[in-house]
Amino acid sequence: MPIQHCIVHEIDKETSEQPASLRAATAELVSSPLLEDLLSGFHDAYHAKTKAWGHFVEPDTSEPASATPFAQELTDYLEARSDFVAFSQALANRLLPLVDAHLSTSGHLLCIDYRQGETHYLGVALLHQRSGFGIDKGMQVVPASQLNLARMSLGLRLNLTQWRDGAASRHYLSWIHDRGGRKLSEDLATVLGAAEGIDATGETRTLLKAFSDYVEREDLPEEQSREKTEALIDYANEQASRGEPITLEELSELLDEQQPKAFYDHIRNADYGLSPEIPPDKRTLRQFRRFTGRAGGVSISFDSHLLGSTIEYDESQDRLIIKQLPKQLKEQLKQRKE
């Protein structure tokens, strides 16, 4: 991931009662292997977080735009009307009130312009330090500090290539949206002039529902069902770790090389309302699993999220209790009884 520009500003907040202050850097950091390692660490930590996905909007509208104050400052930088130092300093001043309102500790604001493959990105994160221990050359234990990337609560990443190309995408911008920091996330979106363009959690859930329906419709053998489930989860997790969306056509090709359009056509024909590209939600993916079993003329397959609600497992009696039977199955049972 080649680094184009990078700078770190210090935001100091000694106590929760005192206002935060900015000690702005006046020069960029020189690219180095250590800085590239930090970028890699930021990348991994950021994509492990729950995020909101959206786009820039005009004030008081929901239409995509590029003229919000932050977006305009970014445009000035990209078109060389200002340099990276000035752009990052202005951004740091914009974020200062958020630290005052929502955070109680100091941190260092990392602003980094980099490329991943052919795609151009801007990454921003407030990084905090934690105390630890080290060993000096005299083999003595000494205090040592390091950046605690896992604690990151304020961060964003912008796909500059997608935004500047003027594509119809409504999720080229993402920002941290942890459960415990929803108000911080909302205020950050306001500062950026952004609005959520896609519900990553809801879309991921719908995708998994569409996949479950597809597996049941195709009546796949247990082994094939398991293989396709693993292929879906592996692909989705890989895209999540790279910060890239799930592409429905690409996923369909992975699920069935002989019929690469089968799953894609199933989604379109059933009208699930899914976007062509879906930012994967890692928490939802972790919770997904299909239970399958076949023996003695009985075949059972269901999603793990149904266990404990519509499906109950009584281990002591070795039995499953299934509620809300599928309509088609109920009709077959009624016909057999008659």
C-alpha positions in Angstrom: 0.0 0.0 0.0 2.2 2.9 -1.2 1.9 6.0 0.9 1.4 9.3 -0.9 1.2 11.6 2.1 1.1 11.1 5.9 1.0 13.4 8.9 0.2 13.1 12.6 -1.3 15.9 14.7 -1.6 15.8 18.5 -5.0 16.5 20.2 -4.4 17.0 23.9 -7.2 16.7 26.5 -5.8 16.3 30.0 -9.1 16.0 31.8 -12.8 15.7 30.8 -13.4 19.2 32.2 -10.7 20.9 30.1 -11.3 21.7 26.4 -9.2 19.8 23.9 -6.3 21.6 22.2 -4.6 21.0 19.0 -0.8 20.8 18.5 -0.7 20.8 14.7 2.3 19.3 12.8 3.8 21.5 10.2 5.5 18.9 8.1 4.6 15.5 6.6 6.2 12.3 7.8 8.7 10.6 5.6 7.5 7.3 4.2 9.4 4.3 5.7 8.9 0.6 6.3 7.8 1.4 9.9 5.1 3.9 8.6 3.9 1.2 6.1 3.6 -1.2 9.0 1.5 1.4 10.9 -0.7 1.8 7.8 -1.2 -2.0 7.7 -2.1 -2.0 11.4 -4.6 0.8 10.9 -6.1 -1.0 7.9 -6.6 -4.3 9.9 -7.9 -2.5 13.0 -10.3 -0.3 11.1 -11.9 -3.1 9.1 -12.4 -5.1 12.2 -14.7 -2.3 13.4 -18.4 -1.9 12.8 -18.8 0.9 10.3 -21.4 3.1 8.7 -21.2 3.5 4.9 -22.3 6.5 3.0 -21.6 9.5 0.8 -21.4 13.3 0.8 -24.7 15.2 0.8 -25.8 18.8 0.3 -26.9 20.4 3.5 -30.5 19.5 4.4 -30.9 17.1 1.4 -30.2 13.5 0.7 -28.9 14.0 -2.8 -25.2 12.9 -3.5 -22.9 15.9 -3.8 -19.3 17.0 -3.7 -19.6 20.5 -2.4 -20.0 20.0 1.4 -17.4 22.1 3.3 -15.1 19.1 4.1 -15.6 17.7 0.6 -14.6 21.1 -0.9 -11.5 21.3 1.2 -10.6 17.7 0.0 -11.2 18.8 -3.6 -8.9 21.8 -3.2 -6.2 19.5 -1.9 -6.6 16.9 -4.6 -6.6 19.6 -7.3 -3.4 21.2 -5.8 -5.1 24.4 -4.6 -3.8 23.5 -1.1 -1.3 21.1 0.3 -1.7 18.0 2.4 -0.4 19.8 5.6 -3.0 22.6 5.3 -5.8 20.2 4.5 -5.0 17.9 7.4 -4.8 20.9 9.8 -8.2 22.1 8.8 -9.6 18.6 9.3 -8.0 18.3 12.7 -9.7 21.6 13.7 -13.0 20.3 12.4 -12.7 17.2 14.6 -11.6 19.0 17.7 -15.2 19.6 19.0 -16.0 15.9 18.6 -13.1 15.0 21.0 -14.4 17.6 23.4 -17.9 16.3 23.3 -17.4 12.6 23.3 -13.9 11.6 24.4 -12.0 12.1 27.6 -8.4 11.2 26.6 -5.7 12.6 24.4 -4.7 11.1 21.1 -2.8 11.5 17.8 -4.7 12.2 14.6 -3.3 10.1 11.8 -4.1 11.4 8.3 -2.8 9.3 5.5 -3.2 9.4 1.7 -2.4 6.0 0.2 -3.1 3.6 -2.6 -4.1 0.0 -2.5 -3.8 -1.6 -6.0 -5.2 0.9 -8.4 -7.5 2.6 -5.8 -6.7 5.8 -4.1 -7.8 6.2 -0.4 -7.8 8.7 2.4 -7.6 7.3 6.0 -8.1 9.2 9.2 -8.0 7.9 12.8 -7.6 9.3 16.3 -5.0 6.9 17.9 -4.5 6.5 21.6 -1.5 5.2 23.5 -1.3 2.6 26.2 1.3 2.1 28.8 3.4 -1.1 28.8 6.8 -2.5 29.6 10.0 -3.0 27.7 13.5 -4.3 28.2 16.4 -1.9 27.6 20.0 -2.8 26.5 21.0 -3.3 30.1 18.3 -6.0 30.4 16.3 -3.8 32.8 12.5 -3.5 32.8 11.5 0.0 31.6 8.2 1.7 30.9 7.1 1.8 27.3 4.2 3.2 25.4 2.6 1.9 22.2 -0.4 2.9 20.0 -3.5 1.0 20.9 -5.1 0.5 17.5 -7.8 -1.8 18.8 -9.2 1.1 20.9 -9.8 3.3 17.8 -13.2 4.9 18.2 -12.9 7.8 15.7 -11.9 6.9 12.2 -12.9 7.1 8.6 -11.8 5.9 5.2 -12.7 7.5 1.8 -12.4 5.8 -1.6 -11.1 8.8 -3.5 -11.1 6.9 -6.8 -14.8 6.0 -6.6 -15.8 9.4 -5.3 -13.8 11.4 -8.0 -15.0 9.1 -10.8 -18.5 10.4 -10.1 -19.9 6.8 -9.9 -23.4 6.2 -8.6 -22.0 4.5 -5.5 -23.6 5.6 -2.3 -21.0 3.9 0.0 -17.6 5.3 -1.0 -17.2 6.7 2.5 -17.1 4.7 5.7 -16.7 5.7 9.3 -16.6 3.9 12.7 -20.1 3.3 14.1 -19.6 1.2 17.2 -22.6 0.5 19.4 -21.1 2.5 22.3 -20.3 5.5 20.2 -23.4 6.1 18.1 -23.7 9.8 19.0 -20.0 10.2 18.1 -20.6 8.5 14.8 -23.6 10.7 14.0 -21.7 13.9 14.9 -18.8 12.8 12.8 -21.1 12.3 9.8 -22.4 15.8 10.4 -18.9 17.2 10.4 -18.0 15.4 7.2 -21.3 16.4 5.6 -22.2 12.8 5.0 -25.2 10.5 5.2 -25.6 6.8 5.3 -26.2 5.4 1.8 -26.6 1.7 2.6 -27.4 -0.3 5.7 -24.5 -2.8 5.7 -26.0 -4.9 8.5 -29.5 -5.1 7.0 -28.1 -5.8 3.5 -25.8 -8.5 4.8 -28.7 -10.2 6.6 -30.8 -10.1 3.5 -28.0 -11.6 1.4 -27.7 -14.5 3.9 -31.5 -14.9 3.8 -31.3 -15.0 0.0 -28.5 -17.6 0.1 -30.5 -19.8 2.5 -33.5 -19.6 0.3 -31.3 -20.5 -2.7 -29.9 -23.6 -1.0 -33.3 -24.8 0.0 -34.8 -24.2 -3.4 -32.0 -26.2 -5.1 -32.3 -29.0 -2.5 -28.6 -29.4 -2.4 -26.9 -32.4 -0.8 -25.4 -31.7 2.7 -21.8 -31.6 1.5 -22.6 -29.2 -1.4 -24.6 -27.0 1.0 -21.7 -26.8 3.4 -19.2 -26.1 0.6 -21.2 -23.2 -0.7 -21.7 -21.8 2.8 -18.0 -21.8 3.4 -17.3 -20.2 0.0 -19.8 -17.4 0.8 -18.4 -16.7 4.3 -14.8 -16.9 3.1 -15.4 -14.5 0.3 -17.4 -12.1 2.4 -14.8 -12.1 5.2 -11.9 -11.6 2.7 -13.8 -8.6 1.2 -14.4 -7.2 4.8 -10.7 -7.5 5.7 -9.8 -5.6 2.6 -12.5 -3.0 3.2 -14.1 -3.9 -0.1 -17.8 -4.6 -0.9 -19.3 -8.0 -1.8 -20.1 -8.0 -5.5 -23.2 -10.1 -6.2 -22.1 -11.2 -9.7 -18.6 -12.2 -8.4 -20.1 -14.1 -5.5 -22.5 -15.9 -7.8 -19.5 -17.1 -9.9 -17.7 -18.3 -6.9 -20.7 -20.3 -5.6 -21.2 -22.3 -8.9 -18.6 -22.4 -11.6 -20.9 -24.5 -13.8 -23.8 -22.1 -13.5 -22.1 -18.8 -12.6 -25.3 -16.7 -12.9 -27.6 -19.1 -10.9 -27.4 -17.3 -7.5 -27.4 -13.9 -9.1 -30.5 -14.7 -11.1 -32.2 -16.2 -8.0 -31.6 -12.8 -6.2 -32.9 -10.8 -9.1 -35.9 -13.0 -9.8 -37.0 -13.0 -6.2 -36.6 -9.3 -5.9 -34.8 -9.1 -2.5 -34.0 -5.5 -3.1 -30.2 -6.0 -2.7 -27.7 -3.5 -4.0 -25.2 -4.9 -6.7 -22.4 -4.2 -4.1 -22.8 -4.8 -0.4 -20.4 -3.6 2.3 -20.1 -6.8 4.5 -21.0 -6.6 8.2 -18.5 -8.8 10.0 -20.7 -9.2 13.1 -23.6 -10.6 11.1 -21.2 -12.9 9.2 -19.8 -14.3 12.4 -23.3 -15.2 13.6 -24.2 -17.0 10.4 -24.0 -20.8 10.1 -26.2 -23.5 8.5 -27.0 -26.6 10.5 -27.6 -29.6 8.2 -28.1 -33.3 8.6 -29.4 -36.3 6.7 -30.1 -39.8 7.9 -32.8 -42.5 7.6 -34.8 -40.6 5.0 -34.9 -37.4 7.0 -33.1 -34.3 5.7 -32.9 -31.1 7.9 -31.2 -27.8 7.1 -31.7 -24.4 8.8 -29.9 -21.2 9.6 -28.2 -20.9 13.0 -30.1 -17.7 13.9 -33.4 -19.7 14.0 -32.1 -21.8 16.9 -33.8 -20.7 20.0 -36.7 -18.9 18.2 -38.6 -20.9 15.6 -36.4 -24.0 16.3 -35.6 -25.5 19.7 -33.2 -28.3 20.5 -33.9 -30.5 23.5 -30.7 -32.3 24.1 -32.0 -34.5 26.9 -34.8 -35.9 24.6 -32.6 -35.8 21.5 -35.3 -33.9 19.5 -35.9 -30.7 17.5 -39.1 -28.7 18.0 -39.9 -26.8 14.8 -42.4 -23.9 14.9 -43.9 -22.0 11.9 -43.5 -24.8 9.4 -43.0 -23.7 5.7 -46.4 -23.3 4.0 -45.5 -25.8 1.3 -44.6 -28.5 3.9 -47.8 -27.9 5.8 -49.9 -28.3 2.6 -48.1 -31.6 1.9 -48.8 -32.9 5.4 -52.4 -31.9 5.2 -52.8 -33.7 1.9 -51.2 -36.9 3.3 -53.5 -36.8 6.3 -56.6 -36.6 4.0 
